[in-house]
Amino acid sequence: MNHELLDNLDKIHTTELGEFRIKRNLDLDTDDVVTWCIKRVKSSKEIIRKGKNWYIYDDACIITINANSYTIITAHKKKLNSK
């Protein structure tokens, strides 16, 4: 599958505040949030671009990445009744 986001995995990054927010929202116990998120991007079956952001749908969470800067903005646990 040729996909703009997958072709630019090396550009994905986040800010210190973004890292804190992702860890808190997903209850993660990892020191490398970016690598954790990239693994989810690689294994995702659904990546959608809406406006300026990519939305990566994983079995347990939704990750939001800015489409221009490739900055991971946030991630949230999936609600039971959502996608």
C-alpha positions in Angstrom: 0.0 0.0 0.0 1.5 3.3 -1.1 0.6 5.9 1.5 2.0 9.4 2.2 2.1 8.9 5.9 3.8 5.5 5.7 6.4 6.9 3.3 7.3 9.5 5.9 7.6 7.5 9.1 11.1 8.9 9.7 9.6 12.4 10.0 7.1 11.5 12.8 7.9 13.2 16.1 6.2 14.9 19.0 6.8 17.7 21.5 7.5 17.2 25.2 4.0 18.2 26.0 2.6 15.9 23.3 4.6 13.0 24.8 3.1 13.7 28.3 -0.4 14.0 26.9 -0.2 10.7 24.9 1.3 8.8 27.9 -1.5 10.2 30.1 -4.3 9.6 27.7 -3.3 6.0 26.9 -1.8 5.0 30.3 1.4 4.2 28.6 4.5 3.0 30.5 7.1 3.6 27.8 10.0 6.0 27.5 9.7 6.1 23.7 6.2 7.4 22.8 7.2 8.1 19.1 8.4 4.6 18.5 5.2 3.2 20.2 3.0 5.4 17.9 5.0 4.5 14.7 4.4 0.8 15.4 0.7 1.5 15.6 0.8 3.5 12.4 2.6 0.5 10.6 0.1 -2.0 11.9 -3.1 0.1 11.4 -5.7 -1.0 8.9 -7.2 2.4 8.7 -5.4 5.7 8.2 -7.6 8.7 7.2 -6.6 12.2 6.3 -9.2 14.8 7.4 -8.1 18.4 6.7 -4.7 19.1 8.2 -4.5 15.9 10.2 -4.0 12.1 9.8 -6.1 9.9 12.0 -4.7 6.4 12.7 -7.2 3.9 14.0 -5.7 1.1 16.0 -7.7 -1.6 17.8 -7.4 0.3 21.1 -6.7 3.9 20.3 -6.9 6.8 17.8 -3.7 8.7 17.1 -3.7 12.2 15.5 -0.7 13.4 13.5 -0.4 16.7 11.7 -0.2 16.1 8.0 2.3 18.9 7.3 4.8 18.6 10.1 4.3 14.9 11.0 3.9 15.9 14.7 2.0 13.5 16.8 -0.6 15.8 18.4 -2.5 13.4 20.6 -3.8 9.9 21.1 -7.0 8.8 22.8 -8.4 5.4 23.8 -11.2 4.3 21.6 -14.6 4.5 23.0 -16.6 1.3 23.0 -19.1 2.5 20.4 -16.7 4.4 18.1 -15.0 3.1 14.9 
